[in-house]
Amino acid sequence: MPEPLSRGALGLLVFLAGPLLSPGCARAPGAAMDPGAARALVEAKAPAVREKDRFSFLALGDMGTGGKGQLELRDGMARVLAEKPVDFGLLLGDLFYQDGLEAPSDPAFDRLFKNVYTEAAFPFPFFPVLGNHDYHGNAAAVLTLGRRDSRWRMPARRYVVKVPLAGTEAVFVALDTTPLDNPSRVTPDLDVRPPLEGVADALAAARGAAWRFAFGHHLLRSSGVHAKSEPMLREAAPVLAAGWVDVYFCGHDHIIEALDPIAGVAQIISGGGGGSDRPYPIRNVLPESRFRKGGAGFVRCDVDVTQLTCTFHGEDGSLLYTHVVKAREKALSGGA
């Protein structure tokens, strides 16, 4: 009888098959045939937007606690979205506390996501990225969850979302930041691709887009407990800045914060998705910080070709702050 596959081998098979099994996406041509070659980012199935000249989205991270705080924050979001719907959501990592998922069939997915953010209250697609807690378990299993809920659109660890906007588009590049910030969590036989592979090329290909956004779990700098990530500043920030990323959305610190550019990259941190279950305080306020709040909260954004408007909300949905980012000249003129 042949030896059973090890957990590592099974995980690798899931990782390699995940993009092929996710809805609406395809692996870059030839990538599966040559695992050593540089791989272009796969494209997720685009969300259906309600209006041709604008769209709206939710940004939420660090939410998968399963506790009272997550549910109270969920209720606050639902109240806001009932009045001001969005077209899709960004999930900024640490999706499943404390230790990620064990397998694609793990019931924690229903308990921490599907039964919390029900389709009746949240009838739009979500675009997730992995956080460090998701790497505590079987990170590859997270890529397969679109088979259990069609709203879950995560074709790979890094991928691209293209949202139509007034005859052009906004491009979102999803990052896998744990291999940069916390490589000790990465298992070599499971997590086989370079963490920034394809990112610079995807941003360069978005030259004509109205907006270029990136989203990942780990922050560059913040006014919260984690304060900064040297690997993200050293390795990710130059790629994002050179790619003219307008805003980087992230979590990791359990706060909400709007930051002017640091190392050439503006940030919106939305890591308060666990509500009162896992709050972090504000520690040292950065000079680039336009608004910050410790603990529970979420961010809702509206986009048109001229500006990005993000509203910061408390646990009960109350409006705390409105942050506006104007489109760069390059976006309006078709430049760099």
N, C-alpha and C positions, 0 to 999 in steps of 0.2 A: 504494500500500500504506500503511495507517495506521501512524503512528509507534508503536514498541513502548512499553509502559508503563515508566516509570522505576522504579528500585528503591524510591523513596519511595512512588510510587503503588501498587505491588504490596504494599508493607508496609501501607499504609493499608487496602487491601482485605482483607488477612489479618486486621488488627486488628478491623475492623468485622464480619467474618464469624466470627471465632473464637468468640464466645459462642454464636452460633447453631449452631455445629458441635460444641460440647463436649457430652458426654453429660449428660443430666439437668437441663439448665438452659434458661432462656429470658430473652431480653432484656426489660427493663422495657417495658410497653406504650407504644407511640408513640415510643420513643427513636430507632429507626432512621429514622423519618419526620421527626424534627426534631433534627438534630445539634447545634443551639445550645441546646436545652432541658436543664435539669438532669435527670440520669439517676439513677434509683434503682439501688441495687446489685442485681446478679443473685444468685440463690441457687444454690449448688452442690448437686449431688445428695448427700444426707446419707449418712453411713456407716451400715452395719448394725452395731448394737452387740450384744454378747453377753449383757449383763445389763440389765434395765430400770431398776435403781436406781443404776447406776454405769457409767462407761466409762473407758477408758485410751487414751493417745496418746503418740506419740514427737515430740520437737521437735529438729530438726537443721538446721543451716545451714552455708553456706560449704563444701560438701562436694565439689563437682564437679571434683576435681583429676585423676582418672584415675591417680594415683600409688599407691605402696605404702602410704602413710599412710591414704588413703581406704579401701583394701581391708582393712587391719588394723583400722581402726575399725569397718568394716562387720562383720567377723567378731566383734568384741566385742559389738556390738549384737545380732547374730543369736543369740549365746549367751544374752544376757539375755532376749530376746524368746521364745526357745524355752521358757523357764521361766515367763515372765510376759508373755503375749501382749498386744498392744494392738489397738484397733479402727481406728486410723488414724494417719497421720503428718502433721505440719506441716513443710514445707520452707521454710526462712527466707531464701532468696535466695542469690545467687552459686551458682547451680545448675550452671553450665557455665563453668569456667575455660578459658582466660584471657580469651577474647573472645566468650563467648556462642555462639549458633547462627547459622549463615548463612542457613538456610532451614528450613521445616517438615520437610524430608526429611533434614536434616543427620545423618550417621551418629554424630556425637558424642552424640546422645541415647541410642543403644544402648550406646555405650562408657562413658559417664559415669553413666548411670542404670539403664537396663533390664537390662543384663548384670551390673551391680554389685549392685543390690537386686532379686534375682530373685523372681519370684512365689512360688516354693517356700519361700523363707526370709522373705519380706515380703509375705504374702498379704492386704494391706489397702490401702485407698485413701490417696493422698497429696494434700495440699492445698498447692500451692506459691505463693510470691510471688516477684517479680522482685528481684534485687539489682543493684548498680551494674555488676558484670562482665557480667551478662546484657544490660545496655544497651550494652555494647561492640559487640554484634552486632545481630541482628534480634530485638528483644524481642518483637515481635508473633508471631513463629514459635512462641514458647514456649507461647502460648495454644492452639495447635492440637494439642498432643502427645497429648491424650486419644484421638485417632484412631489413634495408634500403640501406646498402652498404656492400657487402660480404668482402670487404677489412678490415672492422672494426671487429677485433677479441678481444673481451673483455668479456669472459664468466662469470666473477665475479669481485668483487672489489679487491680481491687478487687471483692470479692464477699463473700457471707455464707454461712456453714455453720451449720446448725441441727442440734444433736445431741440426740435425745430423752433425757430424764433424769427418771425417777420421776414421770411425769405432767406434767412441765414440760419445759424444755429449757435447754441451754447454747448461747449464740450466740457464734460466732467471726467477727470481721470482719477480712478480709484487706486489707492496705494496700499501696499502691504508693509506696514512700518515696523512690526515687531522684529523681523530679522535685522533691522538697523539698530533700533533702540535697545533691544533685549535679546541678542542672538543666543543666549544660553537657553532660551525657550524653544529654539528651533532644532528639530531632529533631522540630521542630515539625510537619512534615508527616506524621509517623508517630504521634506521641504527643499526641493532640488533646484529652484530657479533663483538667479540673482535678484535681490529685492527691488532694484530700480530698472530692471530689464524692460525695455520698450517704452519707458515713460518719456524720455526726451524726444523720441521719434513721434510718439502720439501727440505731444504738444506742438512739435514742429509741423505736423500734418494738419493741425488746427489753425494754421496761420490766418485763414480767412474768416474764422469764427467771430461772432460778436463778443463772446466771453469765453475765457478759459479758466475753469475752476479745477481744483484738486481736492480730494477728501481722503482722509486716513485716520488712524487712531491717535498716534503720538503727536504731541505738540512740538513746536520749535521753541517758543518761550511762552510763559504765562505768569500771571500774578498769583498763582495758586501754589499748592504744596510741591508739585514736581518742578516748577520754576523754569527748567529748560532741559532740552535733550541735546547734548553735544553731538551725538552721531547724526541726528536729524539736521542740525545746523550745519554740520560739516559736509554731509553727503546729499541730503535731500534738498535743502534750501537752494544751493546753486543751480540745481536742475530745474526747480520750480521757477526761480527768478529768471533764468535764461529762457525759459519757455513762456514768459509773459503771463504767468498765472495771476489772475486778478485777485482771487481769495482762496486760501487754503482752509477748509473746514475740518475740525478735528475734535477730539475729546481728551480722554486720559485723566486730566484733572477734572474732578467732579464739581465743576463750576460752569458759569456761562460768562463769556468775555468777548469784547470786540477790540481788536488790536490793529493799529496802523502798521505799515510794513516794518518788519524786522528781518534783516539779511535780505531785503528786497521782496519780502512776501508778507502780505496782509493776512491776518488770521481771524477766524470766528471759531471760538471754542464753545462747544455745546455738549458738555459731559455730565449734565445734571439729570440724566434720564432715569436714574434710580431713585429720584426724589429724596426723601428723608432717610432712606435705607443706608446710603453710603455718602453722606455729605462731606465735602472738603471745604476748609476755610480759605479766605483770601489771606495771603501772607505778605508779600512785598509787591506793592503796586508799581508796575512798569510805567515809564513815561509815555510809552506808546499806547497805553490802555485808555480807551475811550469810555468803556463801561465794563464793570465786572460785578459779579454777585456769587458768593459761595453757595454751594449746595444745589438744591433742586431748581430746575428750569429747562426751557427748551427754546428753540429759535425757529421762526417761520420767515420765509423769504419770498419776495416778489421780484421778478426780473423782466425788464424790457430792454430795448437796444441802447438806452441811454443811462440806466442806472439799476443797481441792485439795492433793494430796500429790505433790511432784516429787522424784524421785531423780536425783542427778547421778552420772554414771559416767565412769570413765577409759577410755582407749583399748582396754583388754582387757576392758571390761565391769565392772570392779570398782566396787563401791559406794563413793562418796566422801562423800556428804552427802545428807541428807533434809530437804527444805524444805516447810513446811506453811503454807498460806494458808487462814484461816477465811472462810466465807461471810459477807458483810456482812449487817447487819440488814435492809437493803432487799430483799435476795434472799429472805430467809425470810418477811418480812412482806408482800411484794408492793409495797413502797414505791418510792421515786424511781427 
